[in-house]
Amino acid sequence: MAGSSEEQGRGRRVQPAWSPPAGSEPCKLRLYNSLTRNKEVFVPQNGRRVTWYCCGPTVYDASHMGHARSYISFDILRRVLRDYFGFDVFYCVNITDIDDKIIKRARQNHLFEQYLEEQPPAARLLEDVRTALQPFSAKLSETTDPDKRQMLERSLQAVRLAVEPLERALQAGLAAGDVDSRAQVLLQEARDVLSDWLDSTRGSEVTDNSIFSELPKFWEGEFHRDMQALNVLPPDALTRVSEYVPEIVSFVQRIVDNGYGYVSNGSVYFDTAKFASSEGHSYGKLVPEAVGDQKALHEGEGDLSVSADRLSEKRSPNDFALWKASKPGEPSWPCPWGKGRPGWHIECSAMAGTLLGASMDIHGGGFDLRFPHHDNELAQSEAYFENDCWVRYFLHTGHLTIAGCKMSKSLKNFVTIKDALKKHSARQLRLAFLMHAWKDTLDYSANTMESALQYERFLNEFFLNVKDILRAPVDITGQFEKWGEEEAELNESFLSRKAAVHEALCDNVDTRTSLEEMRALVSQCNLYVAARKAARRRPNRALLENVALYLTHMLKVFGAIEEESALGFPVGGPGSSLNLESTVLPYLQALSDFREGVRRIARDRKVPEVLQLSDALRDDVLPELGVRLEDHEGLPTVVKLVDRETLLREREEKRRVEEERRKKKEEAARKKQEQEAAKLAKMRIPPSELFLSERDKYSKFDENGLPTHDTDGKELSKGQAKKLRKLLEAQEKLHAEYLQMVQNGGGP
């Protein structure tokens, strides 16, 4: 300090003290944690590393939009945590390829194929169907769920409708071909009914384990292809139950050794009462109010595991199977308790525990898995590790409904992913999901998809317009233009919208609000560009490019831009290594400039045929090649590369609108012509004859043709007479106009 005073004494200046800015507290990422039913600040256990386990599919049938709801939503969350917040995410997904549903479906498929190979005569087929309908009808009468009951009733009705034609054909002694065609229809309609019956009578005879592995292997392959088509990132690790049976056996053994499991008749059950009463443990963390719900517990155990003898093996109805002793007709693996197979819940605990250890950061799954599946997973895992923190954050995606109705495989009310992709692109489906909160119910309907399509079109037009602005030739210094008040205002809005998107993503990854902010930003940019064009001034290239690059980045983060694209949605087919825009646009721009010059000459010299050819190039030829030309009065033609199908749809819509306009114009002209014809016809009538044709109303007339009495001979009132006189006077004027027209040569 002395030196400082001395320097000041000599008149030398020193730097003044500096204080850091107060700043503002940055928002923190919060995730809705099902363990607390609140949004909690996300704090990984190990720095930036995040361990994440997601419940995968049970592969026994085609993947549907319910799967898409879960896996697209988790893909979005995973991408946001990795690519936006910068976490190092290790993402693990399982495949359930051992399960009651798989066993039953595999057996049914096998037995039905065997039945077809037997080629049963029509009479035997009818008898078998009647026999199979008896237990099916009993099942229907016991069903209380209204949706399931309706589905079973539809199946029953379809079978009965198929039975009648075959019965009549046999009674009438029709030709073999006619009988066979009716039998094939019945086989198709009665497949489920016959399969259930065959399984109940012959299921125990199925002994070949390969039958139970072929079905899930096929559907797993289909699942991966569907995920790839939806642009869902593959997991970092994938686990299959069939590959982890030794680990599952060891896992179950340790739970038994720790005192939370017991062996009964070759099966092993989890002792929920013992676990719940143990210090440091809690059963039913996610849905405590559902503990004891026997319907949910039975669904969790599986159709093949809720028979009376199986239920009697448990100490408590709330206990659940860790390991199931295999019955005849079920696959089995050796273990200390005899041959058996894993329970449903244990698979995830053993596989996730093997890969991720005693405590993971995130566990994900569908909302309907909370109880009993995830609550049982938590209990058995914490019983194994003797801890109370197996999962730190439990994320559950919302249900998916189809046009407001519950979707379910068992109810046969589901849309497969393949069918959905026939109607809409993977990007459009993802945008629909992004426009809804990941934890809420999403309704897959025409309205939902139309909103996504409109959003995609809106952003795509912005990207195309910015690309056109950036293509305008300028020298290197011309890329940087002076900012005015409008640019400063737009940039301030840009920064505010970016901050709003960040806050939304911090708030439980709120993509719906994020997309709304992005839409508002594009709207402001569009207004700015329109105002500049109206003033015949060029928009600021650098500012618009910054906005477009930011939006492109965010869409990549969300997985809505599937390929490498410098700016906006990529043009060309998926996987195309060719940068279509940079390759073809110089040629298209040259064609557009040439066309503009030709149009200018054609207008000056009045050559309509050339103008028509120019329009045909714009409207008919180039859209087939995925090129849109936009002509603007007094401005250069804009060239845009757009998806061919989109352009063709636009063209058809334009033609439809023009056709409607033409029809309306023709209809208006026809009505006008009819009105003029009616008026002319009325003008021709002499006033004295105006009322003479109305003898159904009047019986007497005066010398001018004015009615004096009605049909009953009663004299008209003064009011009636006055009204008719006014009509007669108006007709006199009309007829006088007509006579004048004839005299002047204007009339017929």
C-alpha positions in Angstrom: 0.0 0.0 0.0 2.9 2.3 0.8 4.2 1.9 -2.8 0.8 2.8 -4.1 0.7 6.0 -2.0 4.2 6.9 -3.2 3.2 6.4 -6.8 0.2 8.5 -6.3 2.4 11.1 -4.7 4.5 11.2 -7.8 1.3 11.8 -9.9 1.1 8.3 -11.5 -2.3 6.9 -12.1 -3.3 3.3 -11.1 -6.1 1.0 -12.1 -9.3 1.6 -10.0 -10.7 -1.3 -7.9 -12.9 -3.7 -10.0 -16.1 -5.4 -8.8 -17.6 -8.4 -10.5 -21.2 -8.0 -11.7 -23.9 -9.3 -9.4 -25.4 -11.3 -12.3 -28.4 -13.5 -12.0 -28.9 -17.0 -10.7 -29.0 -19.4 -13.8 -31.9 -21.7 -13.8 -31.3 -25.4 -13.0 -32.6 -28.4 -14.8 -35.5 -29.9 -12.9 -37.2 -33.2 -13.8 -40.5 -34.6 -12.7 -39.6 -37.4 -10.4 -42.3 -40.0 -9.8 -40.7 -40.9 -6.5 -41.7 -37.5 -5.1 -44.4 -36.5 -7.7 -42.6 -33.2 -7.9 -40.1 -31.4 -10.2 -36.7 -31.9 -8.5 -33.4 -30.3 -9.4 -31.4 -32.9 -11.3 -28.1 -33.8 -9.7 -26.2 -36.8 -11.1 -24.3 -38.9 -8.5 -21.0 -38.7 -10.4 -20.3 -35.3 -11.9 -21.6 -35.0 -15.5 -22.0 -38.8 -15.9 -25.6 -40.0 -16.0 -26.6 -43.7 -15.8 -30.0 -44.4 -17.2 -32.0 -47.6 -17.5 -35.2 -47.7 -19.7 -37.7 -50.5 -19.7 -37.8 -51.9 -23.2 -40.5 -53.8 -25.0 -41.9 -57.3 -24.5 -41.4 -58.6 -28.0 -44.3 -60.8 -29.0 -46.1 -58.6 -31.6 -45.7 -55.5 -33.8 -44.5 -52.3 -32.1 -47.3 -49.7 -32.0 -47.7 -46.0 -31.3 -47.8 -46.7 -27.6 -44.2 -47.9 -27.9 -43.5 -44.8 -30.0 -44.9 -42.6 -27.3 -42.5 -43.9 -24.8 -39.3 -44.4 -26.8 -39.5 -41.2 -28.9 -40.2 -39.2 -25.6 -37.2 -40.8 -23.9 -35.1 -40.3 -27.0 -35.9 -36.5 -26.8 -35.1 -36.4 -23.1 -31.8 -38.3 -23.7 -30.8 -36.0 -26.6 -31.6 -32.9 -24.6 -29.6 -34.1 -21.5 -26.7 -35.1 -23.8 -26.6 -32.5 -26.6 -28.1 -29.4 -24.8 -27.1 -29.7 -21.2 -23.9 -31.6 -21.9 -24.3 -34.6 -19.7 -22.3 -37.8 -20.4 -25.3 -40.2 -20.7 -24.9 -44.0 -20.5 -28.3 -45.3 -21.8 -29.4 -48.9 -21.3 -32.5 -50.6 -22.6 -33.8 -54.2 -22.1 -35.6 -56.6 -24.3 -38.1 -58.9 -22.5 -37.9 -62.1 -24.5 -39.1 -64.5 -21.7 -42.6 -63.7 -20.5 -46.0 -65.2 -20.1 -47.4 -63.3 -23.1 -44.5 -64.5 -25.3 -44.9 -68.2 -24.1 -48.6 -68.2 -24.7 -48.4 -66.4 -28.1 -45.6 -68.7 -29.3 -47.5 -71.8 -28.3 -50.7 -70.6 -29.9 -48.9 -69.7 -33.2 -47.2 -73.1 -33.2 -50.4 -75.1 -32.4 -52.5 -73.2 -34.9 -49.9 -73.8 -37.6 -50.0 -77.5 -36.7 -53.8 -77.4 -36.9 -53.6 -75.9 -40.4 -51.2 -78.6 -41.5 -53.8 -81.2 -40.5 -56.1 -79.7 -43.1 -59.3 -80.4 -41.1 -62.4 -81.2 -43.2 -65.1 -78.5 -43.1 -67.4 -80.6 -40.9 -64.6 -81.1 -38.3 -63.7 -77.4 -38.5 -67.2 -76.4 -37.7 -67.3 -78.9 -34.8 -64.0 -77.6 -33.4 -65.1 -74.0 -33.7 -68.3 -74.8 -31.8 -66.3 -76.5 -29.1 -63.8 -73.6 -28.9 -66.6 -71.1 -28.6 -67.8 -72.6 -25.3 -64.9 -71.5 -23.1 -64.6 -68.3 -25.2 -68.3 -67.5 -24.3 -67.6 -68.3 -20.7 -64.6 -66.0 -20.7 -66.9 -63.3 -22.2 -69.5 -63.7 -19.5 -66.9 -63.3 -16.8 -65.3 -60.2 -18.3 -66.2 -56.9 -16.6 -63.9 -54.5 -18.3 -66.2 -52.7 -20.8 -63.4 -52.3 -23.5 -62.3 -55.9 -23.3 -65.9 -57.1 -23.3 -66.6 -55.1 -26.4 -63.6 -56.6 -28.2 -64.6 -60.1 -27.2 -68.2 -59.5 -28.4 -66.9 -58.3 -31.8 -64.7 -61.4 -32.1 -67.7 -63.6 -31.2 -69.9 -61.9 -33.7 -67.3 -62.2 -36.5 -66.9 -65.9 -35.9 -70.7 -66.6 -35.9 -71.1 -64.6 -39.1 -68.4 -66.8 -40.7 -69.9 -70.1 -39.4 -73.3 -69.6 -41.0 -72.2 -69.6 -44.7 -70.1 -72.8 -44.2 -73.0 -74.5 -42.5 -75.3 -73.6 -45.4 -72.8 -74.7 -48.0 -72.5 -78.2 -46.3 -76.2 -78.5 -46.0 -76.8 -77.6 -49.6 -74.0 -80.0 -50.8 -72.1 -77.2 -52.7 -69.0 -78.0 -54.7 -65.7 -78.6 -52.8 -64.3 -75.3 -54.0 -67.2 -73.3 -52.6 -67.0 -75.1 -49.3 -63.3 -74.6 -49.0 -63.5 -70.9 -49.6 -66.0 -70.5 -46.8 -63.8 -72.7 -44.6 -60.8 -70.4 -45.2 -62.9 -67.4 -44.1 -63.9 -69.2 -40.9 -60.3 -70.2 -40.2 -59.3 -66.6 -40.5 -62.1 -65.1 -38.3 -61.8 -67.9 -35.7 -58.0 -67.9 -35.4 -57.9 -66.3 -31.9 -60.8 -68.5 -30.6 -59.2 -71.7 -32.0 -55.7 -70.7 -30.8 -57.0 -70.2 -27.2 -58.8 -73.6 -27.3 -55.8 -75.4 -28.8 -53.5 -73.9 -26.2 -55.8 -75.0 -23.4 -56.0 -78.5 -24.7 -52.5 -79.1 -26.2 -50.3 -76.4 -24.8 -48.6 -78.7 -22.3 -47.4 -80.9 -25.2 -45.1 -78.1 -26.6 -41.6 -79.0 -25.5 -39.2 -77.5 -28.1 -37.6 -74.5 -26.4 -36.7 -73.0 -29.8 -40.4 -72.3 -30.4 -40.2 -69.8 -27.5 -37.1 -68.0 -28.8 -38.0 -67.7 -32.5 -41.0 -65.5 -31.9 -39.3 -62.8 -29.7 -36.2 -62.9 -32.0 -38.4 -62.0 -35.0 -40.3 -59.2 -33.2 -37.1 -57.8 -31.7 -35.7 -57.3 -35.2 -38.9 -55.5 -36.2 -38.7 -53.3 -33.1 -35.2 -52.2 -33.9 -36.2 -51.4 -37.5 -39.1 -49.4 -36.3 -36.9 -47.4 -33.9 -34.4 -46.8 -36.6 -37.2 -45.5 -38.9 -38.3 -43.2 -36.1 -34.8 -41.8 -35.7 -34.6 -43.1 -32.1 -30.9 -43.4 -31.1 -29.8 -47.0 -30.4 -29.1 -47.7 -26.7 -25.5 -47.7 -25.5 -26.2 -51.2 -24.1 -29.0 -53.6 -24.8 -29.9 -56.5 -22.4 -32.0 -59.5 -23.2 -33.6 -61.6 -20.4 -32.6 -64.9 -22.2 -28.9 -63.8 -22.0 -29.0 -62.9 -18.3 -30.6 -66.0 -16.8 -27.4 -66.9 -14.7 -27.3 -63.3 -13.4 -31.0 -63.5 -12.6 -30.6 -66.8 -10.7 -27.7 -65.3 -8.6 -29.8 -62.1 -8.0 -32.7 -64.1 -6.7 -30.5 -66.3 -4.5 -29.0 -63.2 -2.8 -32.5 -61.8 -2.1 -33.4 -65.1 -0.5 -30.1 -65.1 1.5 -30.8 -61.6 2.7 -34.1 -62.8 4.1 -36.6 -61.1 1.7 -37.4 -64.1 -0.5 -38.7 -67.6 0.1 -39.0 -70.9 -1.9 -42.4 -72.5 -2.4 -43.0 -75.5 -4.5 -40.1 -74.8 -6.9 -40.9 -71.1 -7.3 -39.4 -68.2 -5.4 -41.5 -65.3 -4.1 -40.7 -61.9 -2.7 -41.8 -61.4 0.9 -43.4 -57.9 0.7 -44.4 -57.8 4.4 -40.9 -58.7 5.6 -39.4 -56.1 3.3 -41.9 -53.4 4.3 -41.3 -54.0 8.0 -37.5 -53.9 7.7 -35.6 -50.8 8.8 -34.5 -48.6 6.0 -36.9 -50.1 3.4 -40.3 -49.1 2.0 -42.6 -51.0 -0.3 -44.7 -49.2 -2.9 -42.6 -46.0 -3.2 -44.2 -44.9 -6.5 -47.9 -45.8 -5.9 -48.4 -46.6 -2.2 -52.1 -46.3 -2.6 -52.1 -49.3 -5.1 -50.4 -51.8 -2.6 -52.9 -54.7 -2.3 -54.5 -54.1 -5.7 -55.0 -57.7 -6.6 -56.1 -57.0 -10.2 -52.9 -55.1 -10.9 -50.8 -57.7 -9.1 -52.3 -60.5 -11.1 -51.6 -58.6 -14.4 -48.1 -58.2 -13.3 -47.7 -61.9 -12.6 -49.0 -62.9 -16.0 -51.8 -65.1 -17.4 -49.9 -68.3 -16.9 -49.0 -67.5 -13.3 -52.3 -66.7 -11.5 -53.9 -70.2 -11.2 -55.3 -71.2 -7.8 -52.3 -73.6 -7.1 -49.8 -70.8 -7.9 -51.6 -68.3 -5.7 -51.8 -70.7 -2.8 -48.0 -71.0 -2.8 -47.6 -67.4 -1.6 -47.4 -66.3 2.1 -49.4 -63.2 1.2 -51.5 -62.3 -1.8 -49.2 -59.2 -2.2 -46.1 -61.3 -2.7 -44.8 -61.6 -6.2 -42.8 -64.2 -8.2 -39.0 -63.8 -8.5 -38.7 -67.1 -10.1 -41.4 -69.4 -11.5 -41.3 -73.2 -11.6 -42.0 -74.1 -15.2 -45.1 -76.1 -16.0 -45.3 -78.5 -19.0 -45.4 -76.5 -22.2 -43.2 -73.7 -20.8 -39.5 -73.0 -21.4 -37.2 -73.7 -18.4 -33.6 -73.2 -17.2 -31.8 -75.0 -14.4 -31.5 -73.4 -11.0 -31.1 -74.3 -7.3 -34.9 -74.6 -6.9 -35.6 -76.9 -9.9 -36.2 -76.0 -13.5 -38.0 -72.7 -14.0 -38.0 -69.3 -15.6 -37.6 -65.7 -14.4 -40.4 -63.6 -13.1 -41.3 -60.4 -15.0 -40.0 -57.8 -12.5 -36.7 -59.5 -11.6 -35.3 -59.2 -15.1 -34.9 -55.4 -15.0 -33.4 -55.5 -11.5 -30.8 -58.1 -12.3 -29.8 -56.6 -15.7 -29.8 -53.0 -14.6 -28.0 -53.9 -11.4 -25.3 -55.9 -13.3 -24.6 -52.9 -15.7 -25.3 -49.8 -13.5 -24.6 -51.0 -10.0 -26.3 -50.3 -6.7 -27.8 -46.9 -7.6 -28.6 -45.4 -11.0 -29.4 -41.8 -11.8 -32.5 -42.3 -14.0 -35.0 -45.1 -14.6 -37.6 -44.6 -17.3 -40.8 -46.4 -18.4 -44.4 -45.9 -19.3 -46.9 -44.5 -16.8 -48.7 -47.8 -16.7 -45.6 -49.6 -15.4 -45.4 -47.7 -12.1 -47.3 -50.4 -10.1 -46.6 -53.2 -9.7 -43.7 -53.5 -12.1 -41.5 -50.6 -11.1 -42.5 -50.7 -7.4 -41.5 -54.4 -7.4 -38.3 -53.6 -9.2 -37.4 -51.0 -6.5 -38.2 -53.4 -3.7 -36.3 -56.4 -4.9 -33.3 -54.3 -6.0 -33.1 -52.5 -2.7 -33.5 -55.9 -1.0 -30.5 -57.2 -3.0 -28.3 -54.2 -2.4 -29.6 -53.5 1.1 -30.0 -49.8 0.3 -32.9 -47.3 -0.2 -31.6 -45.5 -3.3 -31.6 -47.9 -6.3 -33.2 -45.2 -8.5 -32.6 -41.5 -7.9 -35.1 -40.1 -10.5 -37.9 -42.2 -11.9 -39.4 -40.8 -15.2 -42.7 -42.0 -16.6 -44.0 -41.0 -20.0 -47.7 -40.4 -20.4 -50.3 -42.6 -22.0 -51.2 -42.5 -25.7 -54.8 -42.5 -26.8 -56.1 -43.0 -30.4 -58.6 -40.2 -31.2 -59.5 -40.0 -27.5 -59.8 -43.8 -26.9 -57.6 -46.1 -24.9 -55.1 -47.9 -27.0 -54.2 -51.5 -26.1 -52.8 -54.6 -27.8 -55.1 -56.8 -25.9 -58.1 -54.8 -27.1 -56.7 -54.9 -30.7 -57.1 -51.1 -30.8 -53.7 -50.0 -31.8 -51.9 -48.4 -34.7 -48.5 -50.0 -35.6 -45.5 -47.8 -36.1 -45.2 -49.1 -39.7 -48.8 -48.0 -40.4 -48.2 -44.6 -38.8 -45.1 -44.1 -40.9 -47.1 -44.8 -44.1 -49.2 -41.6 -43.3 -46.6 -39.3 -41.7 -42.8 -39.0 -41.7 -40.7 -39.7 -38.6 -40.1 -35.9 -38.3 -43.8 -35.2 -38.3 -44.5 -37.8 -35.6 -41.7 -36.4 -33.5 -42.9 -32.9 -33.9 -46.3 -34.0 -32.7 -44.7 -35.5 -29.6 -42.5 -32.4 -29.0 -45.7 -30.3 -29.0 -46.9 -32.1 -25.9 -45.4 -32.6 -22.4 -43.6 -35.9 -22.2 -45.3 -36.9 -19.0 -48.9 -36.1 -20.1 -51.4 -38.1 -22.1 -50.9 -37.6 -25.8 -53.8 -38.1 -28.2 -52.8 -39.5 -31.6 -55.5 -38.0 -33.9 -55.9 -36.2 -37.2 -56.0 -32.8 -35.3 -52.7 -33.6 -33.5 -50.9 -34.6 -36.7 -52.3 -31.6 -38.6 -50.8 -29.3 -36.0 -47.4 -31.0 -36.5 -47.7 -30.7 -40.2 -48.5 -27.0 -40.0 -45.5 -26.4 -37.7 -43.2 -28.3 -40.1 -44.4 -26.3 -43.1 -44.1 -23.0 -41.2 -40.5 -23.6 -40.2 -39.5 -25.1 -43.5 -40.8 -22.0 -45.4 -38.7 -19.8 -43.0 -35.6 -21.9 -43.7 -36.2 -21.8 -47.5 -36.6 -18.0 -47.4 -33.4 -17.5 -45.4 -31.5 -19.8 -47.8 -32.8 -17.6 -50.7 -31.6 -14.4 -48.9 -28.2 -15.9 -48.2 -27.8 -16.9 -51.8 -28.1 -13.3 -53.0 -24.6 -12.5 -54.4 -22.5 -10.0 -52.3 -18.8 -9.4 -51.9 -17.1 -10.5 -48.7 -17.5 -7.1 -47.0 -21.1 -7.0 -48.1 -21.9 -9.9 -45.7 -21.7 -7.4 -42.8 -24.3 -4.7 -43.0 -25.1 -1.8 -40.7 -27.6 -2.6 -38.0 -30.5 -0.3 -37.6 -33.2 0.0 -35.0 -35.2 -2.9 -36.5 -32.2 -5.3 -36.4 -31.4 -4.4 -32.8 -35.0 -5.0 -31.9 -35.1 -8.3 -33.6 -31.8 -9.4 -32.1 -33.0 -8.5 -28.6 -36.1 -10.6 -29.2 -33.9 -13.4 -30.5 -31.9 -13.4 -27.3 -35.0 -13.3 -25.2 -36.6 -16.2 -27.0 -33.4 -18.2 -26.6 -33.5 -17.5 -22.9 -37.2 -18.6 -22.8 -36.4 -21.8 -24.6 -33.6 -22.5 -22.0 -35.9 -21.8 -19.1 -38.5 -24.1 -20.7 -36.0 -26.9 -21.1 -34.8 -26.5 -17.5 -38.5 -26.8 -16.5 -38.8 -30.6 -16.9 -37.7 -30.5 -20.5 -40.8 -28.5 -21.6 -40.5 -29.0 -25.4 -44.1 -27.7 -25.9 -43.2 -24.2 -24.7 -39.8 -24.4 -26.4 -41.5 -25.0 -29.8 -44.0 -22.1 -29.1 -41.1 -19.8 -28.4 -39.3 -20.9 -31.6 -42.5 -20.3 -33.6 -42.9 -16.8 -32.2 -39.3 -16.1 -33.1 -39.9 -17.2 -36.7 -43.0 -15.0 -36.8 -41.0 -12.0 -35.8 -38.4 -12.7 -38.4 -41.1 -13.1 -41.1 -42.5 -9.7 -40.2 -39.0 -8.2 -40.3 -38.3 -9.7 -43.8 -41.7 -8.6 -45.1 -41.2 -5.0 -43.9 -37.8 -4.9 -45.6 -39.1 -6.3 -48.8 -42.0 -3.8 -48.8 -39.4 -1.0 -48.4 -37.3 -2.6 -51.2 -34.4 -3.0 -48.7 -32.4 -6.2 -48.2 -32.8 -8.0 -44.9 -29.8 -8.4 -42.7 -28.2 -11.6 -43.8 -26.0 -12.3 -40.7 -28.9 -11.8 -38.2 -31.3 -14.1 -40.1 -28.6 -16.7 -40.5 -27.9 -16.7 -36.8 -31.6 -17.3 -36.0 -31.9 -20.0 -38.7 -28.7 -21.8 -37.4 -30.0 -21.6 -33.8 -33.4 -23.1 -34.8 -31.5 -25.8 -36.8 -29.4 -26.6 -33.8 -32.4 -27.0 -31.5 -34.2 -29.2 -34.0 -31.1 -31.4 -34.2 -31.1 -31.5 -30.4 -34.7 -32.7 -30.4 -34.0 -35.3 -33.2 -36.3 -33.6 -35.6 -33.5 -33.1 -38.2 -32.3 -36.6 -38.9 -29.2 -35.9 -41.0 -26.3 -33.5 -41.4 -27.8 -30.2 -42.5 -26.0 -26.9 -42.2 -29.2 -25.0 -42.1 -32.9 -26.1 -42.0 -34.4 -29.4 -42.9 -32.3 -31.6 -45.2 -33.3 -31.9 -48.8 -33.1 -35.3 -50.5 -33.7 -38.8 -49.4 -32.4 -40.2 -46.0 -28.8 -41.3 -46.1 -28.0 -39.3 -49.2 -24.3 -38.3 -49.2 -25.0 -35.7 -51.9 -25.4 -32.2 -50.8 -28.3 -31.5 -53.2 -28.7 -27.9 -52.5 -25.1 -26.8 -53.1 -24.9 -29.0 -56.2 -28.0 -28.1 -58.1 -29.0 -24.6 -56.9 -26.4 -22.7 -59.1 -28.0 -24.4 -62.1 -31.5 -23.7 -61.0 -30.6 -20.1 -60.3 -29.2 -19.7 -63.8 -32.4 -21.3 -65.2 -34.6 -18.9 -63.1 -32.6 -15.9 -64.3 -32.9 -17.0 -67.9 -36.7 -17.6 -67.5 -37.1 -14.1 -65.9 -35.3 -12.5 -68.9 -37.5 -14.4 -71.4 -40.7 -13.4 -69.5 -39.6 -9.7 -69.5 -39.1 -9.8 -73.3 -42.4 -11.7 -73.8 -44.3 -9.1 -71.8 -42.7 -6.2 -73.7 -43.4 -7.7 -77.1 -46.7 -9.2 -76.1 -46.0 -12.9 -76.8 -48.5 -14.7 -74.5 -47.4 -18.2 -75.7 -44.0 -17.7 -74.2 -45.5 -16.5 -70.9 -47.7 -19.6 -70.8 -44.6 -21.8 -71.3 -42.8 -20.0 -68.5 -45.8 -20.6 -66.2 -46.0 -24.3 -67.2 -42.3 -24.6 -66.3 -43.0 -23.1 -62.9 -46.4 -24.9 -62.2 -46.0 -28.3 -64.0 -42.4 -29.2 -64.8 -40.3 -28.1 -61.9 -42.6 -29.3 -59.0 -42.1 -32.8 -60.4 -38.4 -32.3 -59.7 -38.9 -30.9 -56.2 -38.3 -27.3 -57.2 -40.6 -24.3 -56.4 -40.3 -21.0 -58.2 -42.0 -18.0 -56.5 -42.6 -15.0 -58.7 -42.8 -11.6 -56.9 -43.8 -8.5 -58.8 -40.8 -6.2 -59.0 -38.5 -8.6 -57.2 -36.2 -11.5 -58.3 -37.8 -14.9 -58.6 -37.2 -17.0 -55.4 -35.9 -20.6 -56.0 -36.6 -23.2 -53.3 -35.8 -26.9 -53.1 -38.9 -28.6 -51.5 -39.9 -32.2 -51.0 -41.5 -33.4 -54.3 -44.6 -34.9 -52.6 -45.1 -31.6 -50.7 -45.0 -29.6 -54.0 -47.4 -32.0 -55.7 -49.8 -31.8 -52.8 -49.5 -28.0 -53.0 -50.2 -28.1 -56.8 -53.3 -30.3 -56.3 -54.6 -28.0 -53.6 -54.0 -25.0 -55.8 -55.9 -26.7 -58.7 -58.7 -27.7 -56.3 -59.0 -24.1 -55.1 -58.9 -22.8 -58.7 -61.6 -25.3 -59.7 -63.8 -24.3 -56.8 -63.3 -20.6 -57.7 -64.2 -21.4 -61.4 -67.3 -23.3 -60.4 -68.4 -20.5 -58.1 -67.9 -17.9 -60.8 -69.9 -20.0 -63.3 -72.7 -20.5 -60.7 -72.8 -16.8 -60.0 -73.0 -16.1 -63.8 -75.7 -18.6 -64.2 -77.8 -17.2 -61.4 -77.3 -13.7 -62.7 -78.4 -14.9 -66.2 -81.5 -16.5 -64.7 -82.3 -13.4 -62.7 -82.0 -11.2 -65.8 -84.1 -13.7 -67.8 -86.8 -13.7 -65.1 -86.7 -9.9 -65.0 -87.1 -9.7 -68.7 -89.9 -12.2 -68.7 -91.7 -10.1 -66.1 -91.1 -6.8 -68.0 -92.8 -8.3 -71.1 -96.1 -8.8 -69.2 -98.6 -5.9 -69.9 -99.9 -4.4 -66.6 -103.5 -5.3 -67.6 -102.5 -9.0 -67.7 -100.4 -9.1 -64.5 -103.1 -10.6 -62.2 -105.2 -12.4 -64.8 -103.1 -15.6 -64.4 -103.9 -15.7 -60.7 -107.5 -16.8 -61.0 -106.9 -19.2 -58.1 -106.7 -16.1 -55.9 -109.2 -13.6 -57.6 -112.6 -14.0 -59.3 -113.3 -10.4 -60.6 -111.1 -7.7 -62.1 -111.7 -4.0 -63.1 -111.1 -2.6 -66.6 -107.3 -2.2 -65.8 -106.9 -5.8 -64.8 -106.8 -5.0 -61.1 -108.5 -7.7 -58.9 -111.6 -6.5 -57.0 -112.9 -9.8 -55.5 -111.3 -13.0 -54.1 -112.1 -16.6 -55.2 -115.1 -16.7 -52.9 -116.6 -13.6 -54.5 -115.8 -11.4 -51.5 -114.7 -7.9 -52.2 -111.1 -7.2 -51.4 -110.3 -4.9 -48.4 -109.0 -1.4 -48.9 -105.5 -2.5 -47.7 -105.4 -5.4 -50.1 -106.5 -3.3 -53.0 -103.9 -0.6 -52.1 -101.1 -3.3 -52.1 -102.2 -4.7 -55.5 -102.4 -1.2 -57.0 -98.8 -0.5 -56.0 -97.7 -3.8 -57.7 -99.7 -2.8 -60.8 -98.0 0.7 -60.9 -94.5 -1.0 -60.5 -95.4 -3.3 -63.4 -96.5 -0.3 -65.5 -93.0 1.2 -65.1 -91.2 -2.1 -65.9 -93.3 -2.7 -69.0 -92.7 0.9 -70.1 -88.9 0.2 -69.8 -89.4 -2.9 -71.9 -91.3 -1.1 -74.6 -88.5 1.6 -74.7 -85.9 -1.1 -75.1 -87.8 -2.6 -78.0 -88.2 0.7 -79.6 -84.4 1.4 -79.2 -83.5 -2.0 -80.6 -82.2 -3.4 -77.3 -84.9 -6.0 -76.7 -85.7 -9.3 -78.3 
